[in-house]
Structures are given as C-alpha cells and as structure tokens.
C-alpha cells in the first residue's frame, strides 16, 4: 500500500509540473503573439494599440497565474507556500491594474458624444 501511495504521489507531482509548464508556455506564446501584433498596429499608427496590448498582457498573466495556483497543489513546506503566495499576489495585483487600465483605455477610445444634444443637426 505504501508503494501505491508513493507512485500516486509521483504521478500527481509530474502531472502538476507538466501542466504548470504547459500553462506558462501558453502565457508566453500569448504574450509574444500580442507583442508582435501590437508592433504591427504601431507601424500602422492604429489608435487601439494600447488596448490590444493590455488585453494580451492580461490574458497571458491569467495563464501564468493559473500555473502558479496549480503549483500550490504540490507544495510541501510553508516557506514554499509563502513564496508562491507572494508571486500569486503580485500577479493578481498586476492583472487587476491591467484590467483597470483596459477599462480606462476603452473609455478613452469611445467616440466623443455631442455635448449639447439640444442643438439641431
């Protein structure tokens, strides 16, 4: 029975490690793709470049954050958990700030409404 437990623990650890690597790879691919796309938008002088870049960074951070949360499954010591908690808190804060920036950028990109709606067109 002890051997079965040890094998199961190793399988879980490897599954979590590979899944974490896969999630982080997805995050990196999204970030690189977004950076290239944003550079093309910059060359075309597109106004929505900041919004597109912020949305891509936010999505990449979500994948990286998912990898960190998954990594907490196999943590064995409190010191490791503290480090992972700090990393998760930093990434969550970054994600929150980027989402806030996205909302501000969406508002800035909206067409300006006519201030005086009473005047005939």
C-alpha positions in Angstrom: 0.0 0.0 0.0 2.9 2.3 0.8 4.3 1.8 -2.7 1.0 2.6 -4.3 0.8 5.9 -2.4 4.4 6.8 -3.4 3.6 6.0 -7.1 0.4 8.1 -7.0 2.2 11.0 -5.3 4.9 10.9 -8.0 2.3 10.8 -10.8 0.4 13.7 -9.3 3.6 15.7 -8.9 4.7 15.1 -12.5 1.2 15.9 -13.9 1.1 19.2 -12.0 4.7 20.1 -13.1 3.9 19.4 -16.8 0.6 21.1 -16.6 2.2 24.1 -15.0 4.8 24.2 -17.7 2.1 24.0 -20.4 0.1 26.8 -18.9 3.2 29.0 -18.6 4.1 28.2 -22.2 0.6 29.3 -23.3 1.1 32.5 -21.4 4.5 33.1 -23.1 3.0 32.4 -26.6 0.1 34.7 -26.0 2.5 37.5 -24.8 4.8 37.1 -27.8 1.9 37.0 -30.2 0.4 40.1 -28.7 3.7 41.9 -28.8 4.2 41.2 -32.5 0.6 42.1 -33.2 0.9 45.4 -31.3 4.1 46.2 -33.1 2.3 45.8 -36.4 -0.5 48.1 -35.0 2.1 50.6 -34.0 3.6 50.6 -37.6 0.1 51.2 -38.9 -0.5 54.1 -36.4 -3.6 52.3 -35.0 -5.3 54.1 -32.1 -6.2 50.8 -30.3 -2.6 49.6 -29.8 -2.6 50.2 -26.0 -5.9 48.4 -25.6 -4.8 45.4 -27.6 -1.5 45.2 -25.8 -3.1 45.5 -22.4 -5.7 42.8 -23.2 -3.0 40.4 -24.4 -0.8 41.0 -21.3 -3.8 40.4 -19.1 -4.6 37.1 -20.8 -1.0 36.0 -20.6 -0.9 36.8 -16.9 -4.1 34.8 -16.3 -2.4 31.7 -17.8 0.7 32.4 -15.7 -1.4 32.8 -12.6 -3.2 29.6 -13.3 0.2 27.8 -13.4 1.1 29.3 -10.0 -2.2 28.2 -8.5 -1.7 24.7 -9.9 1.8 24.7 -8.4 0.4 25.1 -4.9 -1.0 21.6 -5.1 2.5 20.0 -4.7 4.0 22.5 -2.2 5.3 20.7 0.8 6.8 23.4 3.1 5.4 26.7 4.5 8.3 28.7 3.1 7.5 27.5 -0.5 3.8 28.3 0.1 4.8 31.8 1.3 6.8 32.4 -1.8 4.1 31.1 -4.1 1.5 33.2 -2.2 3.6 36.3 -2.8 4.0 35.5 -6.5 0.3 34.9 -6.8 -0.5 38.2 -5.0 1.9 40.1 -7.3 0.4 38.6 -10.5 -3.1 39.1 -9.3 -2.3 42.8 -8.5 -0.8 43.2 -11.9 -3.8 41.6 -13.5 -6.1 44.0 -11.6 -4.1 47.0 -12.6 -4.1 46.0 -16.2 -7.8 45.4 -16.2 -8.3 48.9 -14.7 -6.1 50.3 -17.5 -8.1 48.4 -20.1 -11.3 50.0 -18.8 -9.8 53.5 -18.9 -8.5 52.9 -22.4 -11.9 51.7 -23.6 -13.4 54.9 -22.3 -10.7 57.0 -23.9 -11.3 55.3 -27.3 -15.1 55.8 -27.3 -16.2 58.4 -29.7 -16.9 61.8 -28.1 -20.6 62.3 -27.7 -22.1 65.6 -28.7 -22.0 67.8 -25.5 -25.0 69.9 -26.4 -27.7 67.5 -27.6 -30.4 70.2 -27.8 -28.9 71.9 -30.8 -30.4 70.7 -34.1 -28.1 68.9 -36.5 
